[in-house]
Amino acid sequence: MSKLTLAIAAMTAVLCIGTSPAFAMPADAPGDDSATETQLQDAHIQQQAEEIQQEDEQTSQPVPQAGPEDADTMRATAGASGFTPGNLISDRNFRDGSAMTEAQIQTFLQQVVGSCENSLCLARLKLDTPTRTWSWGSCTSYPGAKGESAARIIFKVQRACGISARVILTTLQKEQSLVSDPAPTEAILRKAMGFGCPDTAACDSTYYGFFNQVFAAARQLTWYGNPEGSFTWLKVGKANQIAYNPNASCGTGSVTIQNAATAALYYYTPYQPNAAALANMYGTGDSCSAYGNRNFWRIYRDWFGDPRIDSTSSTNRLAGADRYATAVAISKASYPKSGVPVVYVASGATFADALSAAPAAAAQGGPLLLTVPGTLSPATSAEIKRLAPARIVVVGATGAVNAKVETALKALAPTTRIGGVDRYETSRRIAAAAFPTAAHAYLATGRDYPDALSAAAAAGATSAPVLLVDGTAKSLDSATKATLDRAKIREVRIAGGTGVVSSGIQTALAKSFTTKRYGGADRYLTSVLLNQQAFPSSERAFLASGALFPDALTGAAAAGAAKAPLYLSRLECLPVPVRDSLDRVGASSLTLLGGTGALSNRVATRTVC
């Protein structure tokens, strides 16, 4: 008989005392003095193995995964999905005892489930909870009460154990899909966190039921790795052999665990996903696949943003009281010192002229600022004085920025104007002045702004112009062709699909230039495609509203100067392709452009739509 089998037998003997309904609790209950930490852990691991065995029975025979080629495949697939086996969640996100308020938890439960179909649904569940003090572990006592909601229990356990409510919610979903289940059964609540009680053993009331599962699992998760405990064999900062599956023939893979929180998750579920599991992130892999830690990472990411990223330390927001003040905030962050070579000034009322000005400003080392068309905005004037530029470029004809503004700017620094009879001629003149020669150019419609925004950042980072055309035209106009020829452009990159820049324009371009189109199903996917081409990797990224142009205009110049991608986002959440692209390029630092009216705090935490 193996040591694990003996331990499970001992645990079963300890726990087989009787059963009671999942929602019934004694008024007062002792800690779990009857089970040692290792006995309880062995029982828990047995349950994990049994659940994986049940999954395996639905697939073919195990396929060994131990070879070096398979390990390389797994790592490549992980990189493509954003999953990193050695860093599942940051210590800060894991041990945040103030992550959510009780009200926020209740609102979240209701939002996820929608409508409850029975009284055991977590958004509706009420329990009488015991006062409990564990005999070992790092949690403080839990003060019991009558009629506590699931949200209140999760909140109080969060505070008692110093573990994030987001971790608890994710684990509830990962183990039993409880958060989204509108009609869970008592049997499901009995093993809510998948902790401690294998399906083959009866369980003492100390360990089963919603309250006991949440509190006991939280105690265990925070106890792992404690030098006073028994769980010290996983080494942080060193390579550890982690199995792919309870079946030994599936092999192991080397994982360098980066923090204590990730080690805790591997103690709790001691398997890593293999290449097949990662290749189908929302589905099943093969018979050697285990999904626990993959699903934890994926669910947390989808609900709360990337678990590896501490939003408070990796995200900053540049915003002002209005679009002009936001442009100034972006300028100050990008150019903290005075003496810049140039400042570009464009109208804040329209988008067209600034689209081509942004890459020019970035390439020439200065910011793009906005002004009211009829008078120089006070905030803009003050920022130009601080910057003390060698020169100022006014973008657009007098219909866009009138002569009164130009006169005021001339009092601050030598000023010239670049403008044409329309937005298309203005963009050509900017390109000719700022980029007399260039290897490539971006082409975008001048009828709308979204596609040109991400193109402007990419263009600025690679010293290339953005030329605007009438995207509905059947062919390329001769003036744009002449501008491309004079700059000795070899490659033209079209921003957007054929719905915004016609196939006729592409056909005409292809006769003289290498022509590539980057167009997605919507503005968000187009921004992803443009950025993937221009930025294979980037530790920093900018985010701007895909529905409002002013913040993104000046942000495109800043992103181009920082040689970082600019992505578009929805107001309340991050589109999945954008989130996945941020993962792929390795963007650990985000700069949000505009206030919460443009991008909510959910975007800051990379919460997906």
ROKEZA-663316 format. One record per residue (C-alpha): x, y negated, z negated; residue number from 1; chain. Coordinates in nm, 3 decimals. Layout:
! ROKEZA-663316
       u       v       w resi chain
       X       Y       Z  NUM     A
...
***
This chain:
! ROKEZA-663316
       u       v       w resi chain
   0.000   0.000   0.000    1     A
   0.141  -0.342   0.098    2     A
   0.190  -0.626  -0.150    3     A
  -0.079  -0.824   0.034    4     A
  -0.326  -0.535   0.007    5     A
  -0.251  -0.496  -0.364    6     A
  -0.295  -0.868  -0.417    7     A
  -0.629  -0.868  -0.235    8     A
  -0.744  -0.570  -0.440    9     A
  -0.647  -0.749  -0.759   10     A
  -0.821  -1.064  -0.644   11     A
  -1.134  -0.873  -0.557   12     A
  -1.139  -0.716  -0.903   13     A
  -1.104  -1.056  -1.062   14     A
  -1.373  -1.218  -0.849   15     A
  -1.640  -0.949  -0.833   16     A
  -1.845  -1.075  -1.125   17     A
  -2.170  -1.157  -0.951   18     A
  -2.337  -1.396  -0.716   19     A
  -2.573  -1.690  -0.731   20     A
  -2.727  -1.921  -0.467   21     A
  -2.483  -2.150  -0.286   22     A
  -2.660  -2.459  -0.418   23     A
  -2.684  -2.360  -0.784   24     A
  -2.422  -2.479  -1.032   25     A
  -2.381  -2.442  -1.407   26     A
  -2.394  -2.762  -1.607   27     A
  -2.038  -2.711  -1.721   28     A
  -1.774  -2.475  -1.580   29     A
  -1.415  -2.396  -1.674   30     A
  -1.122  -2.396  -1.442   31     A
  -1.002  -2.088  -1.256   32     A
  -0.779  -1.945  -1.528   33     A
  -0.870  -1.593  -1.416   34     A
  -0.676  -1.622  -1.088   35     A
  -0.316  -1.727  -1.036   36     A
  -0.222  -1.955  -0.751   37     A
  -0.064  -1.667  -0.558   38     A
  -0.366  -1.436  -0.601   39     A
  -0.598  -1.706  -0.479   40     A
  -0.369  -1.787  -0.187   41     A
  -0.345  -1.420  -0.085   42     A
  -0.722  -1.392  -0.082   43     A
  -0.745  -1.708   0.125   44     A
  -0.491  -1.584   0.381   45     A
  -0.678  -1.255   0.404   46     A
  -0.992  -1.447   0.497   47     A
  -0.802  -1.643   0.760   48     A
  -0.669  -1.319   0.909   49     A
  -1.014  -1.158   0.913   50     A
  -1.166  -1.454   1.096   51     A
  -0.891  -1.448   1.359   52     A
  -0.935  -1.071   1.394   53     A
  -1.303  -1.129   1.470   54     A
  -1.203  -1.376   1.741   55     A
  -0.947  -1.133   1.883   56     A
  -1.207  -0.859   1.921   57     A
  -1.379  -1.076   2.181   58     A
  -1.069  -1.093   2.401   59     A
  -0.833  -0.843   2.566   60     A
  -0.541  -0.662   2.404   61     A
  -0.276  -0.886   2.242   62     A
  -0.011  -1.027   2.471   63     A
   0.328  -1.071   2.297   64     A
   0.439  -1.437   2.277   65     A
   0.785  -1.406   2.129   66     A
   1.004  -1.448   2.436   67     A
   1.201  -1.768   2.496   68     A
   1.019  -1.837   2.824   69     A
   0.686  -1.827   2.645   70     A
   0.817  -2.060   2.374   71     A
   0.924  -2.308   2.640   72     A
   0.582  -2.286   2.802   73     A
   0.416  -2.350   2.469   74     A
   0.627  -2.659   2.406   75     A
   0.561  -2.796   2.755   76     A
   0.188  -2.742   2.718   77     A
   0.192  -2.902   2.375   78     A
   0.363  -3.208   2.517   79     A
   0.101  -3.236   2.788   80     A
  -0.185  -3.228   2.540   81     A
  -0.019  -3.448   2.279   82     A
  -0.012  -3.168   2.021   83     A
   0.313  -3.145   1.824   84     A
   0.334  -2.829   1.608   85     A
   0.585  -2.984   1.368   86     A
   0.377  -3.295   1.299   87     A
   0.006  -3.225   1.258   88     A
  -0.074  -3.520   1.032   89     A
   0.124  -3.790   0.852   90     A
   0.171  -3.775   0.477   91     A
  -0.004  -4.111   0.442   92     A
  -0.314  -4.001   0.631   93     A
  -0.324  -3.674   0.438   94     A
  -0.281  -3.816   0.088   95     A
  -0.500  -4.126   0.122   96     A
  -0.731  -4.109  -0.179   97     A
  -0.914  -4.422  -0.064   98     A
  -0.960  -4.335   0.303   99     A
  -1.341  -4.363   0.300  100     A
  -1.608  -4.497   0.068  101     A
  -1.907  -4.286  -0.029  102     A
  -2.129  -4.498   0.197  103     A
  -1.891  -4.453   0.490  104     A
  -1.889  -4.076   0.439  105     A
  -2.269  -4.063   0.429  106     A
  -2.297  -4.275   0.743  107     A
  -2.042  -4.057   0.919  108     A
  -2.227  -3.736   0.825  109     A
  -2.550  -3.879   0.960  110     A
  -2.391  -4.003   1.282  111     A
  -2.226  -3.670   1.360  112     A
  -2.525  -3.444   1.289  113     A
  -2.794  -3.674   1.424  114     A
  -3.105  -3.508   1.281  115     A
  -3.103  -3.249   1.001  116     A
  -3.325  -2.943   1.034  117     A
  -3.304  -2.815   0.677  118     A
  -3.208  -2.932   0.329  119     A
  -2.865  -2.764   0.344  120     A
  -2.750  -2.995   0.624  121     A
  -2.465  -3.203   0.478  122     A
  -2.630  -3.535   0.555  123     A
  -2.924  -3.425   0.337  124     A
  -2.768  -3.180   0.088  125     A
  -2.814  -3.244  -0.287  126     A
  -2.640  -3.041  -0.559  127     A
  -2.611  -3.030  -0.935  128     A
  -2.236  -3.026  -0.991  129     A
  -2.041  -2.904  -1.296  130     A
  -1.778  -3.091  -1.491  131     A
  -1.461  -2.906  -1.400  132     A
  -1.095  -2.924  -1.496  133     A
  -0.863  -2.691  -1.308  134     A
  -0.612  -2.488  -1.506  135     A
  -0.339  -2.570  -1.253  136     A
  -0.299  -2.810  -0.966  137     A
  -0.274  -3.184  -0.919  138     A
  -0.640  -3.291  -0.936  139     A
  -0.793  -3.482  -1.226  140     A
  -1.117  -3.360  -1.385  141     A
  -1.436  -3.378  -1.183  142     A
  -1.727  -3.528  -1.381  143     A
  -2.037  -3.328  -1.293  144     A
  -2.381  -3.479  -1.234  145     A
  -2.728  -3.384  -1.117  146     A
  -2.845  -3.426  -0.761  147     A
  -2.517  -3.533  -0.601  148     A
  -2.505  -3.571  -0.224  149     A
  -2.241  -3.402  -0.011  150     A
  -2.100  -3.747   0.061  151     A
  -2.065  -3.820  -0.311  152     A
  -1.897  -3.486  -0.377  153     A
  -1.647  -3.543  -0.096  154     A
  -1.581  -3.898  -0.219  155     A
  -1.526  -3.788  -0.581  156     A
  -1.298  -3.501  -0.477  157     A
  -1.104  -3.744  -0.258  158     A
  -1.041  -3.960  -0.566  159     A
  -0.979  -3.670  -0.805  160     A
  -0.723  -3.496  -0.584  161     A
  -0.579  -3.788  -0.388  162     A
  -0.661  -3.626  -0.056  163     A
  -0.827  -3.810   0.231  164     A
  -1.200  -3.760   0.284  165     A
  -1.113  -3.744   0.654  166     A
  -0.903  -3.434   0.586  167     A
  -1.193  -3.277   0.393  168     A
  -1.445  -3.358   0.667  169     A
  -1.213  -3.225   0.935  170     A
  -1.155  -2.903   0.742  171     A
  -1.530  -2.853   0.690  172     A
  -1.578  -2.882   1.066  173     A
  -1.274  -2.676   1.155  174     A
  -1.374  -2.388   0.928  175     A
  -1.753  -2.369   0.962  176     A
  -1.866  -2.653   1.194  177     A
  -2.056  -2.777   0.889  178     A
  -2.045  -3.148   0.962  179     A
  -2.227  -3.110   1.294  180     A
  -2.454  -2.820   1.190  181     A
  -2.816  -2.942   1.154  182     A
  -2.931  -2.619   0.984  183     A
  -2.651  -2.439   0.798  184     A
  -2.727  -2.128   0.594  185     A
  -2.638  -2.053   0.232  186     A
  -2.384  -1.800   0.363  187     A
  -2.206  -2.076   0.556  188     A
  -2.206  -2.314   0.257  189     A
  -2.068  -2.031   0.043  190     A
  -1.737  -2.050   0.233  191     A
  -1.757  -2.415   0.346  192     A
  -1.381  -2.481   0.348  193     A
  -1.286  -2.124   0.440  194     A
  -1.098  -2.103   0.114  195     A
  -1.008  -1.816  -0.114  196     A
  -1.284  -1.565  -0.043  197     A
  -1.236  -1.302   0.229  198     A
  -1.552  -1.167   0.388  199     A
  -1.468  -0.819   0.255  200     A
  -1.473  -0.931  -0.110  201     A
  -1.738  -1.064  -0.343  202     A
  -1.653  -1.395  -0.504  203     A
  -1.682  -1.542  -0.850  204     A
  -1.902  -1.853  -0.871  205     A
  -1.585  -2.046  -0.953  206     A
  -1.483  -2.026  -0.588  207     A
  -1.788  -2.012  -0.367  208     A
  -2.052  -2.266  -0.276  209     A
  -2.009  -2.614  -0.129  210     A
  -1.884  -2.794  -0.439  211     A
  -1.641  -2.520  -0.544  212     A
  -1.508  -2.480  -0.191  213     A
  -1.442  -2.853  -0.146  214     A
  -1.285  -2.901  -0.487  215     A
  -1.081  -2.578  -0.488  216     A
  -0.954  -2.626  -0.134  217     A
  -0.859  -2.989  -0.203  218     A
  -0.675  -2.876  -0.517  219     A
  -0.488  -2.614  -0.316  220     A
  -0.399  -2.847  -0.026  221     A
  -0.251  -3.105  -0.262  222     A
  -0.066  -2.839  -0.465  223     A
   0.119  -2.683  -0.171  224     A
   0.486  -2.765  -0.170  225     A
   0.486  -2.884  -0.531  226     A
   0.823  -2.780  -0.675  227     A
   0.639  -2.662  -0.986  228     A
   0.428  -2.425  -0.780  229     A
   0.494  -2.113  -0.575  230     A
   0.464  -2.261  -0.227  231     A
   0.814  -2.376  -0.139  232     A
   0.923  -2.141   0.139  233     A
   0.832  -2.373   0.424  234     A
   1.116  -2.624   0.458  235     A
   1.043  -2.979   0.568  236     A
   1.300  -3.108   0.817  237     A
   1.418  -2.759   0.905  238     A
   1.318  -2.492   1.154  239     A
   1.056  -2.247   1.024  240     A
   0.930  -1.933   1.196  241     A
   0.552  -1.970   1.229  242     A
   0.340  -1.683   1.362  243     A
   0.100  -1.721   1.651  244     A
  -0.143  -1.464   1.517  245     A
  -0.186  -1.218   1.228  246     A
  -0.097  -0.946   1.479  247     A
   0.281  -0.917   1.447  248     A
   0.319  -0.817   1.813  249     A
   0.219  -1.170   1.912  250     A
   0.547  -1.295   1.773  251     A
   0.660  -1.617   1.609  252     A
   0.792  -1.952   1.723  253     A
   1.034  -2.196   1.564  254     A
   0.866  -2.509   1.425  255     A
   1.061  -2.794   1.267  256     A
   0.810  -2.920   1.012  257     A
   0.839  -3.297   0.981  258     A
   0.648  -3.370   0.661  259     A
   0.485  -3.221   0.352  260     A
   0.133  -3.269   0.487  261     A
   0.205  -3.054   0.793  262     A
   0.361  -2.790   0.567  263     A
   0.041  -2.790   0.358  264     A
  -0.168  -2.718   0.667  265     A
   0.060  -2.426   0.758  266     A
   0.028  -2.286   0.406  267     A
  -0.349  -2.317   0.437  268     A
  -0.362  -2.167   0.788  269     A
  -0.027  -1.999   0.857  270     A
  -0.050  -1.979   1.237  271     A
   0.040  -2.210   1.522  272     A
  -0.144  -2.223   1.857  273     A
   0.022  -2.052   2.149  274     A
   0.045  -2.180   2.506  275     A
  -0.293  -2.033   2.603  276     A
  -0.470  -2.206   2.314  277     A
  -0.311  -2.540   2.400  278     A
  -0.389  -2.504   2.769  279     A
  -0.761  -2.496   2.685  280     A
  -0.775  -2.750   2.403  281     A
  -1.154  -2.733   2.363  282     A
  -1.193  -2.364   2.440  283     A
  -1.032  -2.025   2.390  284     A
  -0.692  -1.895   2.487  285     A
  -0.592  -1.529   2.488  286     A
  -0.595  -1.248   2.235  287     A
  -0.281  -1.384   2.067  288     A
  -0.429  -1.728   2.017  289     A
  -0.512  -1.877   1.677  290     A
  -0.699  -2.205   1.668  291     A
  -0.706  -2.333   1.311  292     A
  -0.429  -2.591   1.318  293     A
  -0.498  -2.683   1.679  294     A
  -0.861  -2.748   1.590  295     A
  -0.771  -2.947   1.279  296     A
  -0.552  -3.177   1.485  297     A
  -0.803  -3.207   1.768  298     A
  -1.109  -3.270   1.549  299     A
  -0.929  -3.530   1.335  300     A
  -0.800  -3.702   1.649  301     A
  -1.141  -3.708   1.813  302     A
  -1.315  -3.841   1.501  303     A
  -1.061  -4.067   1.334  304     A
  -0.774  -4.123   1.575  305     A
  -0.432  -3.962   1.600  306     A
  -0.363  -3.801   1.259  307     A
   0.010  -3.854   1.303  308     A
  -0.023  -4.231   1.335  309     A
  -0.052  -4.450   1.026  310     A
  -0.271  -4.726   1.167  311     A
  -0.175  -4.980   0.901  312     A
   0.193  -4.960   0.991  313     A
   0.181  -4.886   1.366  314     A
  -0.092  -5.119   1.490  315     A
  -0.100  -5.496   1.503  316     A
  -0.362  -5.730   1.640  317     A
  -0.301  -6.060   1.818  318     A
  -0.610  -6.278   1.802  319     A
  -0.727  -6.635   1.759  320     A
  -1.050  -6.823   1.713  321     A
  -1.108  -6.831   2.091  322     A
  -0.937  -6.726   2.415  323     A
  -0.701  -7.024   2.406  324     A
  -0.594  -6.956   2.047  325     A
  -0.553  -6.585   2.128  326     A
  -0.323  -6.675   2.417  327     A
  -0.118  -6.885   2.176  328     A
  -0.100  -6.595   1.926  329     A
   0.025  -6.364   2.201  330     A
   0.280  -6.626   2.308  331     A
   0.413  -6.671   1.954  332     A
   0.452  -6.296   1.907  333     A
   0.629  -6.254   2.240  334     A
   0.846  -6.567   2.227  335     A
   0.916  -6.659   1.865  336     A
   1.203  -6.890   1.958  337     A
   1.188  -7.216   2.155  338     A
   1.373  -7.282   2.477  339     A
   1.194  -7.049   2.718  340     A
   1.274  -7.093   3.088  341     A
   0.913  -7.132   3.201  342     A
   0.550  -7.148   3.089  343     A
   0.264  -7.065   3.325  344     A
  -0.070  -7.237   3.262  345     A
  -0.396  -7.114   3.416  346     A
  -0.767  -7.174   3.371  347     A
  -0.932  -6.983   3.087  348     A
  -1.270  -7.011   3.257  349     A
  -1.194  -6.776   3.548  350     A
  -0.968  -6.478   3.597  351     A
  -0.842  -6.483   3.954  352     A
  -0.538  -6.713   3.945  353     A
  -0.403  -6.573   3.620  354     A
  -0.401  -6.217   3.758  355     A
  -0.111  -6.298   3.990  356     A
   0.049  -6.541   3.744  357     A
   0.090  -6.279   3.468  358     A
   0.361  -6.068   3.639  359     A
   0.536  -6.386   3.757  360     A
   0.551  -6.522   3.403  361     A
   0.675  -6.188   3.268  362     A
   0.945  -6.152   3.531  363     A
   1.068  -6.509   3.478  364     A
   1.079  -6.484   3.099  365     A
   0.790  -6.697   2.980  366     A
   0.431  -6.672   2.855  367     A
   0.102  -6.731   3.030  368     A
  -0.120  -6.980   2.849  369     A
  -0.480  -7.080   2.918  370     A
  -0.648  -7.417   2.927  371     A
  -0.990  -7.569   2.971  372     A
  -1.010  -7.676   3.340  373     A
  -1.082  -8.042   3.271  374     A
  -0.852  -8.117   2.977  375     A
  -0.541  -7.968   2.821  376     A
  -0.646  -7.754   2.527  377     A
  -0.494  -7.884   2.201  378     A
  -0.375  -7.538   2.094  379     A
  -0.207  -7.488   2.432  380     A
  -0.041  -7.829   2.415  381     A
   0.097  -7.758   2.067  382     A
   0.234  -7.419   2.175  383     A
   0.409  -7.566   2.478  384     A
   0.575  -7.824   2.252  385     A
   0.695  -7.542   2.027  386     A
   0.824  -7.339   2.321  387     A
   1.010  -7.639   2.473  388     A
   1.017  -7.482   2.821  389     A
   1.256  -7.583   3.096  390     A
   0.958  -7.612   3.330  391     A
   0.584  -7.556   3.356  392     A
   0.391  -7.397   3.643  393     A
   0.023  -7.486   3.683  394     A
  -0.162  -7.205   3.856  395     A
  -0.446  -7.280   4.096  396     A
  -0.570  -7.581   4.287  397     A
  -0.728  -7.884   4.122  398     A
  -1.066  -7.712   4.131  399     A
  -0.929  -7.458   3.882  400     A
  -0.705  -7.685   3.670  401     A
  -0.762  -8.053   3.744  402     A
  -0.511  -8.334   3.785  403     A
  -0.573  -8.468   3.434  404     A
  -0.435  -8.146   3.286  405     A
  -0.135  -8.155   3.518  406     A
  -0.058  -8.512   3.408  407     A
  -0.069  -8.410   3.041  408     A
   0.164  -8.119   3.110  409     A
   0.416  -8.341   3.292  410     A
   0.455  -8.534   2.970  411     A
   0.577  -8.212   2.804  412     A
   0.815  -8.070   3.068  413     A
   0.882  -8.083   3.443  414     A
   0.568  -7.945   3.604  415     A
   0.484  -7.799   3.946  416     A
   0.160  -7.659   4.081  417     A
   0.111  -7.340   4.282  418     A
  -0.234  -7.329   4.437  419     A
  -0.410  -7.248   4.760  420     A
  -0.744  -7.297   4.927  421     A
  -0.873  -6.985   4.752  422     A
  -0.761  -6.717   4.505  423     A
  -0.605  -6.509   4.781  424     A
  -0.378  -6.785   4.908  425     A
  -0.289  -6.876   4.549  426     A
  -0.176  -6.518   4.482  427     A
   0.033  -6.516   4.801  428     A
   0.203  -6.843   4.705  429     A
   0.279  -6.718   4.354  430     A
   0.427  -6.399   4.500  431     A
   0.644  -6.595   4.744  432     A
   0.770  -6.833   4.473  433     A
   0.836  -6.577   4.196  434     A
   0.931  -6.274   4.405  435     A
   1.116  -6.379   4.723  436     A
   1.219  -6.014   4.755  437     A
   1.090  -5.701   4.584  438     A
   1.099  -5.326   4.637  439     A
   0.726  -5.282   4.588  440     A
   0.405  -5.478   4.534  441     A
   0.065  -5.415   4.382  442     A
  -0.252  -5.489   4.575  443     A
  -0.586  -5.544   4.397  444     A
  -0.926  -5.687   4.470  445     A
  -0.976  -6.053   4.391  446     A
  -1.349  -6.003   4.343  447     A
  -1.312  -5.850   3.996  448     A
  -1.043  -5.828   3.732  449     A
  -1.017  -5.484   3.558  450     A
  -0.793  -5.298   3.802  451     A
  -0.555  -5.590   3.845  452     A
  -0.503  -5.626   3.468  453     A
  -0.312  -5.302   3.417  454     A
  -0.141  -5.355   3.752  455     A
  -0.022  -5.698   3.633  456     A
   0.156  -5.550   3.331  457     A
   0.315  -5.276   3.541  458     A
   0.416  -5.534   3.803  459     A
   0.571  -5.765   3.545  460     A
   0.769  -5.478   3.393  461     A
   0.909  -5.378   3.732  462     A
   0.960  -5.728   3.881  463     A
   0.691  -5.694   4.142  464     A
   0.408  -5.922   4.258  465     A
   0.033  -5.862   4.242  466     A
  -0.140  -5.972   4.559  467     A
  -0.516  -6.021   4.566  468     A
  -0.724  -5.935   4.869  469     A
  -1.091  -5.927   4.956  470     A
  -1.138  -5.559   4.883  471     A
  -1.449  -5.535   5.100  472     A
  -1.258  -5.631   5.415  473     A
  -1.232  -5.366   5.685  474     A
  -0.859  -5.420   5.731  475     A
  -0.558  -5.600   5.589  476     A
  -0.548  -5.973   5.658  477     A
  -0.249  -6.109   5.851  478     A
  -0.146  -6.358   5.579  479     A
  -0.103  -6.083   5.320  480     A
   0.085  -5.868   5.572  481     A
   0.321  -6.159   5.640  482     A
   0.382  -6.213   5.267  483     A
   0.473  -5.847   5.224  484     A
   0.704  -5.854   5.523  485     A
   0.889  -6.169   5.408  486     A
   0.955  -6.010   5.066  487     A
   1.089  -5.697   5.237  488     A
   0.837  -5.482   5.046  489     A
   0.882  -5.111   5.112  490     A
   0.599  -4.966   4.901  491     A
   0.249  -5.097   4.826  492     A
   0.052  -4.964   4.529  493     A
  -0.322  -5.014   4.554  494     A
  -0.500  -5.063   4.220  495     A
  -0.847  -4.907   4.223  496     A
  -1.051  -4.673   4.438  497     A
  -1.201  -4.727   4.781  498     A
  -1.503  -4.890   4.619  499     A
  -1.290  -5.191   4.527  500     A
  -1.017  -5.188   4.796  501     A
  -1.143  -5.039   5.120  502     A
  -0.996  -4.741   5.298  503     A
  -0.951  -4.968   5.603  504     A
  -0.706  -5.185   5.409  505     A
  -0.516  -4.874   5.302  506     A
  -0.501  -4.746   5.659  507     A
  -0.363  -5.078   5.781  508     A
  -0.102  -5.087   5.506  509     A
   0.010  -4.732   5.577  510     A
   0.119  -4.834   5.929  511     A
   0.399  -5.052   5.787  512     A
   0.457  -4.951   5.424  513     A
   0.466  -4.649   5.201  514     A
   0.120  -4.677   5.050  515     A
  -0.011  -4.518   4.732  516     A
  -0.348  -4.560   4.568  517     A
  -0.411  -4.542   4.193  518     A
  -0.785  -4.531   4.143  519     A
  -0.993  -4.350   3.885  520     A
  -1.361  -4.291   3.826  521     A
  -1.376  -4.613   3.624  522     A
  -1.158  -4.904   3.514  523     A
  -1.025  -4.711   3.214  524     A
  -0.902  -4.415   3.416  525     A
  -0.755  -4.651   3.676  526     A
  -0.552  -4.819   3.402  527     A
  -0.431  -4.474   3.292  528     A
  -0.321  -4.381   3.644  529     A
  -0.137  -4.710   3.698  530     A
   0.042  -4.681   3.364  531     A
   0.136  -4.316   3.410  532     A
   0.315  -4.407   3.730  533     A
   0.496  -4.711   3.592  534     A
   0.567  -4.592   3.236  535     A
   0.668  -4.225   3.200  536     A
   0.737  -4.300   2.835  537     A
   0.688  -4.599   2.606  538     A
   0.699  -4.631   2.230  539     A
   0.480  -4.943   2.250  540     A
   0.152  -5.008   2.431  541     A
  -0.098  -5.293   2.456  542     A
  -0.475  -5.251   2.445  543     A
  -0.725  -5.502   2.584  544     A
  -1.098  -5.508   2.639  545     A
  -1.216  -5.364   2.967  546     A
  -1.526  -5.583   2.948  547     A
  -1.371  -5.924   2.873  548     A
  -1.086  -6.070   3.076  549     A
  -0.931  -6.367   2.885  550     A
  -0.732  -6.176   2.622  551     A
  -0.605  -5.926   2.876  552     A
  -0.484  -6.197   3.116  553     A
  -0.228  -6.339   2.877  554     A
  -0.165  -5.993   2.731  555     A
  -0.066  -5.861   3.073  556     A
   0.217  -6.114   3.084  557     A
   0.329  -6.016   2.734  558     A
   0.311  -5.643   2.812  559     A
   0.509  -5.692   3.133  560     A
   0.777  -5.886   2.949  561     A
   0.795  -5.612   2.684  562     A
   0.809  -5.349   2.961  563     A
   0.515  -5.175   2.800  564     A
   0.186  -5.051   2.945  565     A
  -0.143  -5.238   2.909  566     A
  -0.447  -5.011   2.877  567     A
  -0.813  -5.107   2.886  568     A
  -1.052  -4.990   2.616  569     A
  -1.417  -5.006   2.527  570     A
  -1.523  -5.223   2.235  571     A
  -1.614  -4.951   1.984  572     A
  -1.394  -4.659   2.083  573     A
  -1.099  -4.549   2.292  574     A
  -1.179  -4.363   2.616  575     A
  -1.044  -4.008   2.600  576     A
  -0.815  -4.046   2.906  577     A
  -0.661  -4.357   2.749  578     A
  -0.603  -4.179   2.418  579     A
  -0.447  -3.881   2.595  580     A
  -0.222  -4.108   2.801  581     A
  -0.102  -4.287   2.488  582     A
  -0.011  -3.947   2.347  583     A
   0.171  -3.844   2.662  584     A
   0.389  -4.154   2.685  585     A
   0.464  -4.136   2.311  586     A
   0.316  -4.475   2.220  587     A
   0.354  -4.489   1.842  588     A
   0.298  -4.865   1.822  589     A
  -0.016  -5.037   1.949  590     A
  -0.078  -5.408   1.999  591     A
  -0.447  -5.495   2.020  592     A
  -0.531  -5.811   2.213  593     A
  -0.823  -6.009   2.074  594     A
  -1.037  -5.994   1.763  595     A
  -1.282  -5.727   1.650  596     A
  -1.541  -5.876   1.884  597     A
  -1.322  -5.756   2.172  598     A
  -1.174  -5.437   2.022  599     A
  -1.312  -5.286   1.701  600     A
  -1.106  -5.135   1.422  601     A
  -1.211  -4.790   1.549  602     A
  -0.998  -4.858   1.855  603     A
  -0.706  -4.944   1.626  604     A
  -0.727  -4.593   1.476  605     A
  -0.754  -4.439   1.824  606     A
  -1.105  -4.311   1.762  607     A
  -1.232  -4.175   2.091  608     A
  -1.569  -4.226   2.260  609     A
***
